Amino acid sequence: MSVQIPTDKRAATKAVTLADVINTDRWNLSDADVQMRCKAQLDQQGVIVLPNFLRKKTLQALQQEALARQSDAYYTNATHNVYLSPNDDAFSPEHPRNRQVNSSKGCITTDQIPEHSPLKTLYYSEPFKRFLCQVLGEQALHEYADDLSSINVHYASHGQELGWHFDNSSFAITLLIQKPQAGGTFEYVEHLHGNASDAWNFEGVESVLDGSQAVKSLNMIPGSLVLFRGKNAMHRVTPTVGETTRLLAVLAYNSEPGIALSESARQTFYGRL
């Protein structure tokens, strides 16, 4: 069952087609071979980067759009453990189960993004959702039931970062809109969490936190689409360096309809309901 998009959203995005937004000459989303190759890489490596996914004019428009709304962003600066769960008093504060890392960023939400934005054209596009379903192995993808969580733009200015963690969701879909002058590197280590024999893998997590474990990094250029399975892969974004803000769009879907982000999560991430 596909998402029913409200009439006003359809009207707002009708003027801009999917072909206006993405580089269809390079990425034919309806091509079965393209879908198969992307799925195979995602299944094998847990991540896939589609460079030059956005057209240049789209990328420029999104950069201008995001920077124009940067003053409206809600900023958070928090500490958390890598499992994004409450600490367990059975372990010491220094134990990898409880050890704290820092995350800081700004964020604008779905209702703060213009209805004519290419982000909304892409997000609500049925061909795009069909492509994602084929690659991710999902039956259908649905928008969030609340007005804040479906599309977010994240801002990371100088010194801001995303600390090591595992995702709660089984997949993440992002678009890099602007790279910083330095830093802001996406780093990850696969297969560290969720294995039946050692679900927590404290030893592996500790080696990453201590810097003794080799990590991988993604080479992303602005305009790249990234699909990532972060539930079992520990990952972070290193601190931004310089005056250029790192801009990242997050496209969030659910496998079931009618799901909203919890009120406590919305208050924490967005500062409002």
Secondary structure as UniProt FT lines:
FT   HELIX           7..13
FT   TURN            14..15
FT   HELIX           18..21
FT   TURN            24..26
FT   TURN            29..30
FT   HELIX           32..45
FT   STRAND          47..50
FT   TURN            51..52
FT   HELIX           56..68
FT   HELIX           70..72
FT   STRAND          74..80
FT   TURN            82..83
FT   TURN            89..90
FT   TURN            93..94
FT   TURN            96..98
FT   STRAND          101..108
FT   HELIX           110..112
FT   TURN            115..116
FT   HELIX           118..123
FT   HELIX           126..136
FT   STRAND          151..156
FT   TURN            158..159
FT   STRAND          162..165
FT   STRAND          172..178
FT   STRAND          182..183
FT   STRAND          186..189
FT   TURN            196..197
FT   HELIX           202..209
FT   TURN            210..211
FT   STRAND          216..217
FT   TURN            222..223
FT   STRAND          225..228
FT   STRAND          234..237
FT   STRAND          240..241
FT   STRAND          246..251
FT   TURN            257..258
FT   HELIX           263..270
//
